[in-house]
Amino acid sequence: MSKDRSRSECRFYNSEQLQERAEAMGCCLRFARAQGVFELTIDDKQDQNWTWVMRPGSNERVRLVRELTRDEWDQALANARKALLLF
């Protein structure tokens, strides 16, 4: 394995890792293909509340897994979960 590859794996999540992170928070993360964005729901309230995952700082919808670093994803998921709990 090259040094570049191991560095990028540490810097970014893959989609499976993101879903696991969301599940650990009691949420469900899915990619809405029609809109090309990520949606987060609370596990026990999937039909009622959902929110887009937004880029920290700019509040733009996240469209690609590699748009955000691991730290940015952690913050974006936490922000989305917080928004859902306020509903």
MDTraj code that builds the backbone (N, CA, C; nanometers):
import mdtraj as md
import numpy as np

residues = "MET SER LYS ASP ARG SER ARG SER GLU CYS ARG PHE TYR ASN SER GLU GLN LEU GLN GLU ARG ALA GLU ALA MET GLY CYS CYS LEU ARG PHE ALA ARG ALA GLN GLY VAL PHE GLU LEU THR ILE ASP ASP LYS GLN ASP GLN ASN TRP THR TRP VAL MET ARG PRO GLY SER ASN GLU ARG VAL ARG LEU VAL ARG GLU LEU THR ARG ASP GLU TRP ASP GLN ALA LEU ALA ASN ALA ARG LYS ALA LEU LEU LEU PHE".split()
xyz = np.array([
    [0.0851, -0.1176, 0.0000],
    [0.0000, 0.0000, 0.0000],
    [0.0896, 0.1238, 0.0000],
    [0.0576, 0.2175, -0.0855],
    [0.1390, 0.3381, -0.0940],
    [0.1081, 0.4337, 0.0210],
    [0.2016, 0.5234, 0.0453],
    [0.1810, 0.6219, 0.1524],
    [0.0627, 0.7119, 0.1215],
    [0.0463, 0.7493, -0.0066],
    [-0.0655, 0.8358, -0.0442],
    [-0.1993, 0.7702, -0.0144],
    [-0.2103, 0.6427, -0.0436],
    [-0.3371, 0.5731, -0.0206],
    [-0.3677, 0.5630, 0.1287],
    [-0.2684, 0.5295, 0.2092],
    [-0.2950, 0.5166, 0.3526],
    [-0.3306, 0.6515, 0.4142],
    [-0.2714, 0.7587, 0.3645],
    [-0.3065, 0.8929, 0.4141],
    [-0.4490, 0.9290, 0.3789],
    [-0.4911, 0.8997, 0.2548],
    [-0.6269, 0.9360, 0.2134],
    [-0.7298, 0.8529, 0.2887],
    [-0.6990, 0.7260, 0.3183],
    [-0.7933, 0.6437, 0.3931],
    [-0.8124, 0.6971, 0.5337],
    [-0.7096, 0.7555, 0.5892],
    [-0.7205, 0.8130, 0.7227],
    [-0.7943, 0.9464, 0.7201],
    [-0.7891, 1.0147, 0.6089],
    [-0.8463, 1.1485, 0.5998],
    [-0.9952, 1.1480, 0.5667],
    [-1.0410, 1.0452, 0.4963],
    [-1.1794, 1.0398, 0.4500],
    [-1.2498, 0.9136, 0.4983],
    [-1.3807, 0.9237, 0.5159],
    [-1.4645, 0.8066, 0.5420],
    [-1.5069, 0.7467, 0.4086],
    [-1.5487, 0.6207, 0.4108],
    [-1.6196, 0.5662, 0.2960],
    [-1.7680, 0.5605, 0.3334],
    [-1.8539, 0.5259, 0.2402],
    [-1.9985, 0.5322, 0.2673],
    [-2.0403, 0.4347, 0.3770],
    [-1.9791, 0.3184, 0.3828],
    [-2.0127, 0.2222, 0.4874],
    [-1.9741, 0.2759, 0.6260],
    [-1.8590, 0.3362, 0.6356],
    [-1.8156, 0.3944, 0.7628],
    [-1.9090, 0.5066, 0.8065],
    [-1.9565, 0.5863, 0.7125],
    [-2.0495, 0.6945, 0.7447],
    [-2.1817, 0.6399, 0.7977],
    [-2.2302, 0.5335, 0.7366],
    [-2.3545, 0.4739, 0.7840],
    [-2.3365, 0.4183, 0.9247],
    [-2.2213, 0.3590, 0.9518],
    [-2.1925, 0.3074, 1.0853],
    [-2.1848, 0.4214, 1.1868],
    [-2.1243, 0.5327, 1.1489],
    [-2.1159, 0.6490, 1.2386],
    [-2.2557, 0.6988, 1.2729],
    [-2.3408, 0.7088, 1.1711],
    [-2.4784, 0.7553, 1.1933],
    [-2.5539, 0.6580, 1.2838],
    [-2.5385, 0.5287, 1.2614],
    [-2.6061, 0.4287, 1.3442],
    [-2.5607, 0.4387, 1.4897],
    [-2.4336, 0.4663, 1.5109],
    [-2.3822, 0.4817, 1.6470],
    [-2.4453, 0.6019, 1.7173],
    [-2.4933, 0.6982, 1.6388],
    [-2.5587, 0.8172, 1.6933],
    [-2.7100, 0.7972, 1.7061],
    [-2.7591, 0.6780, 1.6706],
    [-2.9026, 0.6516, 1.6753],
    [-2.9763, 0.7064, 1.5546],
    [-2.9046, 0.7221, 1.4448],
    [-2.9609, 0.7811, 1.3233],
    [-2.9422, 0.6878, 1.2042],
    [-3.0069, 0.7218, 1.0977],
    [-2.9926, 0.6492, 0.9718],
    [-2.9502, 0.7498, 0.8649],
    [-2.8413, 0.7209, 0.7966],
    [-2.7912, 0.8067, 0.6892],
    [-2.8175, 0.7371, 0.5575],
    [-2.8748, 0.8095, 0.4645],
    [-2.8955, 0.7527, 0.3308],
    [-2.8656, 0.8570, 0.2256],
    [-2.8285, 0.8092, 0.1081],
    [-2.8030, 0.8981, -0.0037],
    [-2.9295, 0.9025, -0.0883],
    [-2.9877, 1.0197, -0.1015],
    [-3.1080, 1.0379, -0.1835],
    [-3.0641, 1.0636, -0.3277],
    [-3.0658, 0.9597, -0.4078],
    [-3.0133, 0.9690, -0.5452],
    [-3.0866, 1.0732, -0.6303],
    [-3.2161, 1.0831, -0.6122],
    [-3.2939, 1.1767, -0.6947],
    [-3.2459, 1.3205, -0.6783],
    [-3.2128, 1.3590, -0.5547],
    [-3.1649, 1.4942, -0.5289],
    [-3.0131, 1.5011, -0.5249],
    [-2.9478, 1.3861, -0.5112],
    [-2.8023, 1.3823, -0.5049],
    [-2.7480, 1.4382, -0.3742],
    [-2.8176, 1.4113, -0.2628],
    [-2.7761, 1.4630, -0.1322],
    [-2.7915, 1.3541, -0.0260],
    [-2.7277, 1.3757, 0.0872],
    [-2.7388, 1.2851, 0.2015],
    [-2.8494, 1.3328, 0.2945],
    [-2.9288, 1.2372, 0.3427],
    [-3.0358, 1.2662, 0.4375],
    [-3.0096, 1.1896, 0.5666],
    [-3.0417, 1.2517, 0.6775],
    [-3.0268, 1.1886, 0.8082],
    [-3.1629, 1.1845, 0.8756],
    [-3.1963, 1.0697, 0.9347],
    [-3.3196, 1.0554, 1.0105],
    [-3.2863, 0.9951, 1.1467],
    [-3.3734, 1.0191, 1.2435],
    [-3.3624, 0.9528, 1.3728],
    [-3.4248, 0.8146, 1.3551],
    [-3.3583, 0.7103, 1.4029],
    [-3.4034, 0.5724, 1.3794],
    [-3.5504, 0.5489, 1.4112],
    [-3.5973, 0.5955, 1.5255],
    [-3.7357, 0.5654, 1.5641],
    [-3.8379, 0.6636, 1.5082],
    [-3.7943, 0.7617, 1.4303],
    [-3.8867, 0.8611, 1.3746],
    [-3.8622, 0.8835, 1.2261],
    [-3.8271, 0.7782, 1.1530],
    [-3.7878, 0.7941, 1.0129],
    [-3.8959, 0.8549, 0.9253],
    [-4.0219, 0.8250, 0.9532],
    [-4.1298, 0.8777, 0.8700],
    [-4.1619, 1.0232, 0.9003],
    [-4.1252, 1.0702, 1.0185],
    [-4.1639, 1.2043, 1.0612],
    [-4.0598, 1.3105, 1.0277],
    [-3.9364, 1.2877, 1.0686],
    [-3.8347, 1.3920, 1.0567],
    [-3.7128, 1.3445, 0.9795],
    [-3.6626, 1.4307, 0.8957],
    [-3.5385, 1.4067, 0.8257],
    [-3.4752, 1.5418, 0.7983],
    [-3.3475, 1.5404, 0.7691],
    [-3.2788, 1.6640, 0.7327],
    [-3.1648, 1.6307, 0.6384],
    [-3.1292, 1.7257, 0.5568],
    [-3.0112, 1.7093, 0.4731],
    [-2.8873, 1.7257, 0.5588],
    [-2.7810, 1.6593, 0.5195],
    [-2.6519, 1.6799, 0.5845],
    [-2.5881, 1.7997, 0.5156],
    [-2.5551, 1.9006, 0.5954],
    [-2.5030, 2.0263, 0.5416],
    [-2.3538, 2.0409, 0.5721],
    [-2.2837, 2.1030, 0.4800],
    [-2.1406, 2.1285, 0.4968],
    [-2.1210, 2.2300, 0.6096],
    [-2.0355, 2.1964, 0.7079],
    [-2.0093, 2.2919, 0.8165],
    [-1.9492, 2.4215, 0.7611],
    [-1.9961, 2.5314, 0.8102],
    [-1.9424, 2.6612, 0.7676],
    [-2.0218, 2.7261, 0.6568],
    [-2.0460, 2.6532, 0.5472],
    [-2.1134, 2.7141, 0.4326],
    [-2.2614, 2.6776, 0.4241],
    [-2.3041, 2.5759, 0.4994],
    [-2.4424, 2.5288, 0.4972],
    [-2.4908, 2.4890, 0.3585],
    [-2.4014, 2.4344, 0.2761],
    [-2.4401, 2.3774, 0.1475],
    [-2.4644, 2.2289, 0.1672],
    [-2.5578, 2.1723, 0.0922],
    [-2.5863, 2.0296, 0.1032],
    [-2.4659, 1.9479, 0.0569],
    [-2.4363, 1.8425, 0.1322],
    [-2.3256, 1.7536, 0.0966],
    [-2.3745, 1.6568, -0.0100],
    [-2.2992, 1.6471, -0.1198],
    [-2.3399, 1.5640, -0.2328],
    [-2.2486, 1.4439, -0.2569],
    [-2.1269, 1.4482, -0.2023],
    [-2.0300, 1.3407, -0.2229],
    [-1.9637, 1.3025, -0.0909],
    [-1.9312, 1.1759, -0.0743],
    [-1.8652, 1.1301, 0.0484],
    [-1.7338, 1.2043, 0.0692],
    [-1.6571, 1.2214, -0.0358],
    [-1.5247, 1.2817, -0.0218],
    [-1.5259, 1.4341, -0.0245],
    [-1.6426, 1.4933, -0.0205],
    [-1.6511, 1.6390, -0.0091],
    [-1.5991, 1.6872, 0.1246],
    [-1.6126, 1.6012, 0.2267],
    [-1.5760, 1.6390, 0.3621],
    [-1.4701, 1.5438, 0.4172],
    [-1.3836, 1.5984, 0.5007],
    [-1.2884, 1.5148, 0.5731],
    [-1.3620, 1.4445, 0.6870],
    [-1.2930, 1.3555, 0.7553],
    [-1.3552, 1.2862, 0.8685],
    [-1.4046, 1.3850, 0.9740],
    [-1.3228, 1.4819, 1.0089],
    [-1.3629, 1.5813, 1.1091],
    [-1.4856, 1.6600, 1.0639],
    [-1.4883, 1.6988, 0.9367],
    [-1.6033, 1.7740, 0.8847],
    [-1.7295, 1.6878, 0.8843],
    [-1.7155, 1.5585, 0.8483],
    [-1.8309, 1.4681, 0.8514],
    [-1.8839, 1.4535, 0.9934],
    [-1.7913, 1.4362, 1.0893],
    [-1.8341, 1.4225, 1.2287],
    [-1.9149, 1.5450, 1.2721],
    [-1.8672, 1.6612, 1.2346],
    [-1.9370, 1.7849, 1.2701],
    [-2.0700, 1.7958, 1.1954],
    [-2.0707, 1.7620, 1.0665],
    [-2.1933, 1.7712, 0.9870],
    [-2.3001, 1.6752, 1.0389],
    [-2.2606, 1.5528, 1.0738],
    [-2.3573, 1.4568, 1.1280],
    [-2.4109, 1.5025, 1.2636],
    [-2.3224, 1.5538, 1.3465],
    [-2.3659, 1.6036, 1.4784],
    [-2.4624, 1.7207, 1.4626],
    [-2.4330, 1.8109, 1.3706],
    [-2.5213, 1.9260, 1.3463],
    [-2.6574, 1.8805, 1.2943],
    [-2.6577, 1.7839, 1.2027],
    [-2.7843, 1.7339, 1.1470],
    [-2.8664, 1.6647, 1.2553],
    [-2.8014, 1.5851, 1.3390],
    [-2.8709, 1.5168, 1.4482],
    [-2.9296, 1.6187, 1.5451],
    [-2.8523, 1.7197, 1.5765],
    [-2.9003, 1.8246, 1.6668],
    [-3.0253, 1.8936, 1.6092],
    [-3.0214, 1.9222, 1.4796],
    [-3.1357, 1.9852, 1.4134],
    [-3.2579, 1.8939, 1.4204],
    [-3.2395, 1.7638, 1.4025],
    [-3.3516, 1.6702, 1.4096],
    [-3.4114, 1.6650, 1.5494],
    [-3.3278, 1.6701, 1.6501],
    [-3.3779, 1.6630, 1.7870],
    [-3.4546, 1.7877, 1.8286],
    [-3.4328, 1.8979, 1.7577],
    [-3.5046, 2.0221, 1.7886],
    [-3.6469, 2.0217, 1.7331],
    [-3.6767, 1.9321, 1.6365],
    [-3.8107, 1.9265, 1.5775],
    [-3.9125, 1.8853, 1.6778],
])
top = md.Topology()
chain = top.add_chain()
for i, resn in enumerate(residues, 1):
    res = top.add_residue(resn, chain, resSeq=i)
    for name in ("N", "CA", "C"):
        top.add_atom(name, md.element.get_by_symbol(name[0]), res)
traj = md.Trajectory(xyz[None], top)
